Amino acid sequence: GETAEVTASPEANDAEYLSPVSIGGQTLNLDFDTGSADLWVFSTELPTSETSGHTTFDPSKSSTFKKYDGATWKISYGDGSGASGDVGFDNVAIGGATATSQAVELATSVSSQFVSDQANDGLLGLAFSNINTVSPTKQKTWFETIKSQLENPLFTADLEKDASGTYDFGNIDSSKYTGDIHYAPVDKSGGFWEFNSKSYSIGGTKSSCTTCSPAIADTGTSLLLVDDDVAKAYYAQVDGSKNDSTQGGYVYPCSSNLPDFGIAIGDYIAVLKGSDLTYANVDSSTCFGGIQSNANSGMQIFGDVMFKQYFAVFDAGNTQFGVASK
Ligand SMILES: O=C(CN1CCCCC1)Nc1ccc2c(c1)OCO2
């Protein structure tokens, strides 16, 4: 069976990580997103006013591209961004592994967030295809298309703080983590890599929260979006912190010593170091937290803030998600 490895390069503030993907021989830099299941790209079908700075996929230049007549797609993300367009099939290669006849969704419209993010040429969804948005027939993700060719039906994420990391497909590279991998069973019925998270710790003090929302492992989200009462409890321990609506969340003096924050991945508490829980500067003395409220959306979203501190295994063979120290 095959294995494949690809670099994941951070944008400013580690807001997102981009990886090179070859589609019909054309290489675009895509955001690998375990929180969605559409593979869509900036394309020559977009208005040129919206493609400045982006690499666009040109189906007319691919000898292997096949149009999927009548199929369309339309996606919107939790941050309010979105895109839509039409569909075709092509050969899609990542790190030397090629999925043939992979559904490739061509954008004919993208929201302003994507127009202005010139490093991002589209998304590669790694969630489950029951949430793919192609109509009239949902399409498989790249991972689902290639899974049967892989040595093992899994992939791993090793994202780094202000440095390039890797995604690996088909194998677990033991040089990338230390100690044990701690797994939680995944409920994939909602389409996400979803698991229970019924406790947390702040500065080493553990709390159980039987009413806490389930969590998803989401490489496409920068931050850690936790239930509102948990975010409140965390920042109650940070002097001078406040939930500032103009900044869009909790801010505090950059001189603060942030407490460690433990998140439950099933029965395992992964402790995130407080020293790595600041996301960005708001100004020279005010900082924006990596932990933010999910506004009680009913889902906790464990994004890149977690992946930068823990090696992650997305195991479709056993429908489980695991983390290990690194
Ligand atoms: O939207 C995303 C991630 N998304 C991945 C694809 C690119 C655009 C950003 N995350 C997200 C998920 C839930 C949210 C949220 C953001 O803000 C409030 O709730």
The ligand as an ORCA input file, in Angstrom:
! r2SCAN-3c Opt
* xyz 0 1
  O     -15.019     28.551      9.484
  C     -14.158     27.917     10.046
  C     -13.005     27.294      9.314
  N     -13.064     27.595      7.894
  C     -12.368     26.552      7.137
  C     -12.418     26.831      5.668
  C     -11.858     28.195      5.353
  C     -12.553     29.255      6.157
  C     -12.512     28.946      7.637
  N     -14.152     27.688     11.367
  C     -15.122     28.152     12.216
  C     -16.021     27.257     12.746
  C     -16.996     27.674     13.643
  C     -17.047     29.004     13.981
  C     -16.147     29.897     13.461
  C     -15.149     29.482     12.561
  O     -16.392     31.124     13.957
  C     -17.525     31.009     14.816
  O     -17.891     29.638     14.828
*
